[in-house]
Amino acid sequence: MNQNDQVLKLLKQGPVTPLDALQKAGVFRLAARVWDLRSKGHSIVTDLITKGDKTYAQYRLNGWGTG
């Protein structure tokens, strides 16, 4: 299974952060894999999460967790 497939599998389970991708799939460049998946037609939403003075991206499939 390539990294794009691994990231898509994670996204189908729920929101994914860069740390999740690294720990669960060994993917260092999550944003690049999300770009690849978007270019193949997957609708992926980016949410910016701020905790204290840290901000990071969290990705989810469009429609996941919206209702």
A tleap script that builds the chain and sets N, CA, C and O, in Angstrom:
source leaprc.protein.ff14SB
mol = sequence {
  NMET ASN GLN ASN ASP GLN VAL LEU LYS LEU
  LEU LYS GLN GLY PRO VAL THR PRO LEU ASP
  ALA LEU GLN LYS ALA GLY VAL PHE ARG LEU
  ALA ALA ARG VAL TRP ASP LEU ARG SER LYS
  GLY HIE SER ILE VAL THR ASP LEU ILE THR
  LYS GLY ASP LYS THR TYR ALA GLN TYR ARG
  LEU ASN GLY TRP GLY THR CGLY
}
set mol.1.N position { 0.854 -1.175 0.000 }
set mol.1.CA position { 0.000 0.000 0.000 }
set mol.1.C position { 0.901 1.239 0.000 }
set mol.1.O position { 1.787 1.364 0.845 }
set mol.2.N position { 0.673 2.155 -0.950 }
set mol.2.CA position { 1.502 3.357 -0.994 }
set mol.2.C position { 1.020 4.387 0.034 }
set mol.2.O position { -0.017 4.204 0.672 }
set mol.3.N position { 1.783 5.465 0.182 }
set mol.3.CA position { 1.457 6.452 1.215 }
set mol.3.C position { 0.114 7.124 0.971 }
set mol.3.O position { -0.618 7.393 1.924 }
set mol.4.N position { -0.228 7.402 -0.293 }
set mol.4.CA position { -1.533 8.019 -0.571 }
set mol.4.C position { -2.662 7.110 -0.110 }
set mol.4.O position { -3.637 7.575 0.479 }
set mol.5.N position { -2.532 5.821 -0.375 }
set mol.5.CA position { -3.553 4.864 0.066 }
set mol.5.C position { -3.634 4.807 1.589 }
set mol.5.O position { -4.724 4.721 2.155 }
set mol.6.N position { -2.482 4.853 2.244 }
set mol.6.CA position { -2.458 4.813 3.705 }
set mol.6.C position { -3.129 6.050 4.302 }
set mol.6.O position { -3.882 5.946 5.270 }
set mol.7.N position { -2.854 7.215 3.724 }
set mol.7.CA position { -3.459 8.453 4.223 }
set mol.7.C position { -4.959 8.439 3.972 }
set mol.7.O position { -5.729 8.850 4.841 }
set mol.8.N position { -5.389 7.978 2.808 }
set mol.8.CA position { -6.822 7.909 2.520 }
set mol.8.C position { -7.519 6.978 3.507 }
set mol.8.O position { -8.624 7.271 3.964 }
set mol.9.N position { -6.886 5.873 3.831 }
set mol.9.CA position { -7.450 4.940 4.815 }
set mol.9.C position { -7.600 5.625 6.177 }
set mol.9.O position { -8.622 5.463 6.844 }
set mol.10.N position { -6.587 6.384 6.589 }
set mol.10.CA position { -6.665 7.108 7.857 }
set mol.10.C position { -7.783 8.148 7.821 }
set mol.10.O position { -8.524 8.293 8.794 }
set mol.11.N position { -7.910 8.872 6.706 }
set mol.11.CA position { -8.945 9.895 6.584 }
set mol.11.C position { -10.346 9.291 6.654 }
set mol.11.O position { -11.275 9.927 7.151 }
set mol.12.N position { -10.494 8.088 6.166 }
set mol.12.CA position { -11.796 7.421 6.223 }
set mol.12.C position { -12.169 7.040 7.655 }
set mol.12.O position { -13.336 6.783 7.951 }
set mol.13.N position { -11.171 7.006 8.541 }
set mol.13.CA position { -11.413 6.685 9.946 }
set mol.13.C position { -11.692 7.932 10.783 }
set mol.13.O position { -12.206 7.829 11.897 }
set mol.14.N position { -11.354 9.113 10.249 }
set mol.14.CA position { -11.575 10.352 10.973 }
set mol.14.C position { -10.491 11.365 10.669 }
set mol.14.O position { -9.634 11.120 9.820 }
set mol.15.N position { -10.516 12.500 11.351 }
set mol.15.CA position { -9.526 13.557 11.113 }
set mol.15.C position { -8.095 13.068 11.362 }
set mol.15.O position { -7.846 12.218 12.217 }
set mol.16.N position { -7.158 13.638 10.578 }
set mol.16.CA position { -5.752 13.224 10.656 }
set mol.16.C position { -4.870 14.461 10.791 }
set mol.16.O position { -5.013 15.424 10.038 }
set mol.17.N position { -3.969 14.423 11.744 }
set mol.17.CA position { -2.959 15.473 11.912 }
set mol.17.C position { -1.626 14.942 11.374 }
set mol.17.O position { -1.477 13.738 11.164 }
set mol.18.N position { -0.667 15.830 11.155 }
set mol.18.CA position { 0.650 15.358 10.719 }
set mol.18.C position { 1.266 14.345 11.687 }
set mol.18.O position { 1.922 13.398 11.253 }
set mol.19.N position { 1.065 14.535 12.981 }
set mol.19.CA position { 1.600 13.595 13.959 }
set mol.19.C position { 0.919 12.226 13.833 }
set mol.19.O position { 1.578 11.192 13.942 }
set mol.20.N position { -0.398 12.221 13.605 }
set mol.20.CA position { -1.113 10.960 13.387 }
set mol.20.C position { -0.531 10.216 12.189 }
set mol.20.O position { -0.271 9.015 12.253 }
set mol.21.N position { -0.333 10.953 11.093 }
set mol.21.CA position { 0.172 10.338 9.867 }
set mol.21.C position { 1.563 9.753 10.070 }
set mol.21.O position { 1.875 8.680 9.553 }
set mol.22.N position { 2.388 10.455 10.817 }
set mol.22.CA position { 3.739 9.970 11.086 }
set mol.22.C position { 3.696 8.719 11.953 }
set mol.22.O position { 4.362 7.729 11.648 }
set mol.23.N position { 2.921 8.755 13.028 }
set mol.23.CA position { 2.869 7.631 13.961 }
set mol.23.C position { 2.174 6.406 13.375 }
set mol.23.O position { 2.619 5.281 13.598 }
set mol.24.N position { 1.100 6.606 12.636 }
set mol.24.CA position { 0.289 5.484 12.168 }
set mol.24.C position { 0.677 4.957 10.797 }
set mol.24.O position { 0.422 3.795 10.480 }
set mol.25.N position { 1.304 5.823 9.967 }
set mol.25.CA position { 1.604 5.386 8.596 }
set mol.25.C position { 3.023 5.710 8.156 }
set mol.25.O position { 3.407 5.373 7.036 }
set mol.26.N position { 3.809 6.356 9.009 }
set mol.26.CA position { 5.174 6.689 8.637 }
set mol.26.C position { 5.259 7.770 7.568 }
set mol.26.O position { 6.257 7.861 6.854 }
set mol.27.N position { 4.222 8.585 7.455 }
set mol.27.CA position { 4.165 9.643 6.441 }
set mol.27.C position { 4.659 10.944 7.064 }
set mol.27.O position { 4.052 11.462 8.001 }
set mol.28.N position { 5.783 11.476 6.529 }
set mol.28.CA position { 6.357 12.710 7.045 }
set mol.28.C position { 5.730 13.943 6.419 }
set mol.28.O position { 5.649 14.986 7.068 }
set mol.29.N position { 5.279 13.845 5.161 }
set mol.29.CA position { 4.782 15.009 4.432 }
set mol.29.C position { 3.290 14.849 4.146 }
set mol.29.O position { 2.886 14.638 3.003 }
set mol.30.N position { 2.485 14.950 5.189 }
set mol.30.CA position { 1.044 14.755 5.049 }
set mol.30.C position { 0.438 15.753 4.063 }
set mol.30.O position { -0.402 15.370 3.249 }
set mol.31.N position { 0.840 17.014 4.117 }
set mol.31.CA position { 0.267 18.021 3.214 }
set mol.31.C position { 0.479 17.638 1.745 }
set mol.31.O position { -0.400 17.863 0.914 }
set mol.32.N position { 1.620 17.070 1.432 }
set mol.32.CA position { 1.893 16.650 0.056 }
set mol.32.C position { 0.987 15.486 -0.347 }
set mol.32.O position { 0.503 15.434 -1.478 }
set mol.33.N position { 0.762 14.558 0.576 }
set mol.33.CA position { -0.130 13.433 0.265 }
set mol.33.C position { -1.571 13.909 0.108 }
set mol.33.O position { -2.304 13.404 -0.743 }
set mol.34.N position { -1.983 14.888 0.932 }
set mol.34.CA position { -3.325 15.461 0.802 }
set mol.34.C position { -3.461 16.142 -0.556 }
set mol.34.O position { -4.499 16.021 -1.208 }
set mol.35.N position { -2.424 16.856 -0.988 }
set mol.35.CA position { -2.442 17.502 -2.299 }
set mol.35.C position { -2.622 16.449 -3.393 }
set mol.35.O position { -3.417 16.636 -4.314 }
set mol.36.N position { -1.882 15.340 -3.291 }
set mol.36.CA position { -2.026 14.251 -4.273 }
set mol.36.C position { -3.459 13.736 -4.304 }
set mol.36.O position { -4.034 13.551 -5.376 }
set mol.37.N position { -4.032 13.504 -3.129 }
set mol.37.CA position { -5.393 12.965 -3.047 }
set mol.37.C position { -6.416 13.952 -3.596 }
set mol.37.O position { -7.362 13.553 -4.276 }
set mol.38.N position { -6.236 15.221 -3.309 }
set mol.38.CA position { -7.147 16.244 -3.859 }
set mol.38.C position { -7.063 16.274 -5.380 }
set mol.38.O position { -8.076 16.424 -6.062 }
set mol.39.N position { -5.849 16.131 -5.906 }
set mol.39.CA position { -5.685 16.161 -7.360 }
set mol.39.C position { -6.338 14.955 -8.030 }
set mol.39.O position { -6.598 14.974 -9.233 }
set mol.40.N position { -6.601 13.911 -7.254 }
set mol.40.CA position { -7.297 12.725 -7.771 }
set mol.40.C position { -8.798 12.806 -7.526 }
set mol.40.O position { -9.523 11.851 -7.802 }
set mol.41.N position { -9.273 13.946 -7.006 }
set mol.41.CA position { -10.703 14.170 -6.864 }
set mol.41.C position { -11.290 13.998 -5.477 }
set mol.41.O position { -12.498 14.152 -5.304 }
set mol.42.N position { -10.475 13.685 -4.490 }
set mol.42.CA position { -10.984 13.536 -3.123 }
set mol.42.C position { -11.214 14.921 -2.510 }
set mol.42.O position { -10.373 15.812 -2.632 }
set mol.43.N position { -12.353 15.086 -1.855 }
set mol.43.CA position { -12.689 16.352 -1.215 }
set mol.43.C position { -12.220 16.297 0.241 }
set mol.43.O position { -12.821 15.631 1.084 }
set mol.44.N position { -11.130 17.018 0.508 }
set mol.44.CA position { -10.509 17.001 1.828 }
set mol.44.C position { -10.483 18.420 2.374 }
set mol.44.O position { -10.056 19.352 1.692 }
set mol.45.N position { -10.942 18.575 3.608 }
set mol.45.CA position { -11.019 19.872 4.279 }
set mol.45.C position { -9.822 20.018 5.210 }
set mol.45.O position { -9.420 19.065 5.877 }
set mol.46.N position { -9.261 21.221 5.244 }
set mol.46.CA position { -8.181 21.537 6.172 }
set mol.46.C position { -8.731 22.418 7.285 }
set mol.46.O position { -9.286 23.485 7.024 }
set mol.47.N position { -8.577 21.975 8.509 }
set mol.47.CA position { -8.944 22.765 9.682 }
set mol.47.C position { -7.652 23.146 10.391 }
set mol.47.O position { -6.790 22.296 10.613 }
set mol.48.N position { -7.513 24.426 10.750 }
set mol.48.CA position { -6.355 24.847 11.532 }
set mol.48.C position { -6.719 24.795 13.004 }
set mol.48.O position { -7.707 25.391 13.434 }
set mol.49.N position { -5.919 24.082 13.767 }
set mol.49.CA position { -6.137 23.875 15.188 }
set mol.49.C position { -5.076 24.670 15.952 }
set mol.49.O position { -3.885 24.554 15.665 }
set mol.50.N position { -5.506 25.470 16.917 }
set mol.50.CA position { -4.571 26.228 17.749 }
set mol.50.C position { -4.715 25.771 19.195 }
set mol.50.O position { -5.806 25.764 19.766 }
set mol.51.N position { -3.585 25.392 19.759 }
set mol.51.CA position { -3.519 25.021 21.179 }
set mol.51.C position { -2.357 25.800 21.775 }
set mol.51.O position { -1.192 25.562 21.455 }
set mol.52.N position { -2.706 26.737 22.653 }
set mol.52.CA position { -1.662 27.597 23.220 }
set mol.52.C position { -1.060 28.449 22.119 }
set mol.52.O position { -1.774 29.159 21.412 }
set mol.53.N position { 0.250 28.377 21.975 }
set mol.53.CA position { 0.919 29.156 20.931 }
set mol.53.C position { 1.265 28.311 19.707 }
set mol.53.O position { 2.023 28.752 18.844 }
set mol.54.N position { 0.716 27.106 19.628 }
set mol.54.CA position { 0.981 26.198 18.507 }
set mol.54.C position { -0.247 26.106 17.603 }
set mol.54.O position { -1.375 25.995 18.083 }
set mol.55.N position { -0.019 26.153 16.297 }
set mol.55.CA position { -1.084 25.964 15.318 }
set mol.55.C position { -0.644 24.880 14.348 }
set mol.55.O position { 0.495 24.873 13.881 }
set mol.56.N position { -1.562 23.960 14.048 }
set mol.56.CA position { -1.257 22.887 13.116 }
set mol.56.C position { -2.495 22.559 12.305 }
set mol.56.O position { -3.611 22.917 12.680 }
set mol.57.N position { -2.286 21.873 11.192 }
set mol.57.CA position { -3.385 21.496 10.310 }
set mol.57.C position { -3.943 20.142 10.724 }
set mol.57.O position { -3.225 19.254 11.183 }
set mol.58.N position { -5.231 20.025 10.545 }
set mol.58.CA position { -5.915 18.736 10.718 }
set mol.58.C position { -6.753 18.545 9.456 }
set mol.58.O position { -7.479 19.451 9.046 }
set mol.59.N position { -6.653 17.393 8.855 }
set mol.59.CA position { -7.347 17.120 7.600 }
set mol.59.C position { -8.464 16.127 7.843 }
set mol.59.O position { -8.347 15.227 8.675 }
set mol.60.N position { -9.569 16.305 7.090 }
set mol.60.CA position { -10.682 15.371 7.172 }
set mol.60.C position { -11.367 15.313 5.819 }
set mol.60.O position { -11.322 16.263 5.037 }
set mol.61.N position { -11.997 14.189 5.561 }
set mol.61.CA position { -12.793 14.087 4.340 }
set mol.61.C position { -14.000 15.003 4.467 }
set mol.61.O position { -14.606 15.096 5.534 }
set mol.62.N position { -14.345 15.676 3.381 }
set mol.62.CA position { -15.503 16.571 3.392 }
set mol.62.C position { -16.742 15.779 3.771 }
set mol.62.O position { -17.040 14.748 3.167 }
set mol.63.N position { -17.462 16.264 4.774 }
set mol.63.CA position { -18.663 15.572 5.237 }
set mol.63.C position { -18.434 14.758 6.491 }
set mol.63.O position { -19.397 14.409 7.174 }
set mol.64.N position { -17.163 14.436 6.822 }
set mol.64.CA position { -16.883 13.670 8.034 }
set mol.64.C position { -16.967 14.603 9.220 }
set mol.64.O position { -16.331 15.657 9.243 }
set mol.65.N position { -17.745 14.216 10.191 }
set mol.65.CA position { -17.828 14.966 11.430 }
set mol.65.C position { -18.554 16.294 11.311 }
set mol.65.O position { -18.367 17.180 12.145 }
set mol.66.N position { -19.383 16.440 10.284 }
set mol.66.CA position { -20.082 17.715 10.108 }
set mol.66.C position { -21.536 17.637 10.519 }
set mol.66.O position { -22.285 18.588 10.295 }
set mol.67.N position { -21.950 16.554 11.101 }
set mol.67.CA position { -23.329 16.548 11.489 }
set mol.67.C position { -23.697 15.312 12.166 }
set mol.67.O position { -24.849 15.147 12.566 }
savepdb mol mol.pdb
quit
